[in-house]
């Protein structure tokens, strides 16, 4: 099925609340809502739509179809329709406390029985970990939902666990997880936390000198997967823990001239300023500091012109050419991630 | 809740004491946007000690004299809790930690082929020799040290066993297994911790939350033989963060086979008291607003609360 190009944003008209049942507009082209079951491949069974149905006003037919297409694009091959049951009749459910005991043994015995669906409970906050362990042990069908909705294992975390373990590498569908996040925000009415695993928008922000240096040498040193794979991007923060490499990158991103002496002076000032403020610096503060220290060093007119441009940029006047993550270290740059 | 053969049933009579290593002032502090003034760091360290945290990882003296002073000051205000400092694999860092007067020098040993090659630019033999020198330097100063196997989660078994032999030959007793990019799943944690614990090492576990597994993995580590578990307040840390102190203790409270020096209530109280002051949420909100360009003008009206609080 071709992907629909319709945008889904918070501003989108939400449409009428759903009142229909299986077989009506809610069906996703397949009679039972399932896609082809690939033998031998770990199977994530997405039940996000039935978890939110019928309370989510954004869960209109068009978005449900879009949801399915996005999941298909990242290799999630079984998606339940909004009106499906979250668990099928042959689903094995519970095991909330298995992690506290001999979970490898329990899983080994259960896997031999080939249960078509496993639904791990979240009484102890371990649903995702249980599901990850189940897949790690060679289990297959796991019921999950985006963002761990309904107390279920988090689909996006399991999907990336399968990717990083090499059991089901994510090829294609770059950015689909970010789009799924936006759709699920529409369904839930809640913003995703900035540091939410996999889908948080701030998880690829970096400041410390150790980490920036590492990322410059090889991006995968401090990233479990490339940001673009999940629709994320690297962000460079400047503050207390910034080293000279970070400052150099920031200067380059903002079009500011720099040399060794200036960076050395800036490193000291940035640390002092951050401690005084109790936080990292904004771009405007950074540009201002650069201007002050450059003037001290009497770098000349050309320097000041560059500084003015950078100042405009920091104020958003040149947002169109704003640094995309790290200069020279764009998404996917460097060696491939594991 | 009890499963046949579960840990809580088996060990309930004699709980095993797990030591909490709080890394808020090191791994937590180096996450983007945080800059905790010294006075606040001292308050936080004292609060962690009062809550019963066994060890405070106070910082990274290798950053410079300012940070060395901060770690020294933290050491100066703590009576009961151990103070450790994090070090890269070089003698200058270790010297800085020694001069800060810490109780324990923690040396990071990048283990995976990728870390060792791309970051250190050297092979195993050269890195092993450097580690020997660093351990010797710390020991000569009369300060015990632990070694962290960075990126152990992406190292192959041969390399892991080689590192284990190296640590044994150097007489290193404490090893921290660092899931640097947070990709371990529970079965691997169990295997890895069991491997080192089985050889008699005192094992610490350092989780990252990239796959949402930090708390659960830390618990599995503790149940598998780790004696030290790393946490940060609220799980602040690089990317998706580390194992949160209160979150971990809440989960671990269901495993009666384990005991801790910190109560869940104390951990929750300290997180309630300190987390708002870190300004972390403001930073994340600022990032949210500046998604289209870069980290830029955050609304700073609520940031820098540390300064106000002080």
Interface residues (C-beta under 8 A of the other chain):
Chain A: X96 X97 X98 X99 X100 X101 X102 X103 X104 X105 X106 X123 X124 X125 X126 X128 X129 X130 X132 X133 X135 X136 X137 X148 X154 X157 X160 X161 X164 X165 X191 X193 X194 X195 X196 X197 X198 X200 X201 X202 X203 X204 X205 X206 X207 X208 X209 X210 X211 X213 X214 X217 X218 X220 X221 X222 X223 X224 X235 X236 X237 X238 X239 X240 X241 X253 X271 X274 X275 X276 X277 X278 X279 X280 X282 X283 X284 X314 X315 X316 X319 X322 X323 X335 X338
Chain B: X1 X2 X3 X4 X5 X6 X7 X8 X29 X30 X31 X32 X33 X34 X35 X36 X37 X38 X40 X60 X63 X64 X66 X88 X114 X115 X118 X119 X151 X154 X180 X181 X182 X183 X185 X186 X187 X188 X190 X209 X210 X211 X212 X213 X215 X216 X217 X219 X220 X223 X235 X238 X239 X240 X241 X247 X250 X251 X254 X255 X279 X282 X283 X284 X285 X286 X287 X288 X291 X292 X293 X294 X295 X296 X297 X298 X300 X303 X304 X305 X306 X307
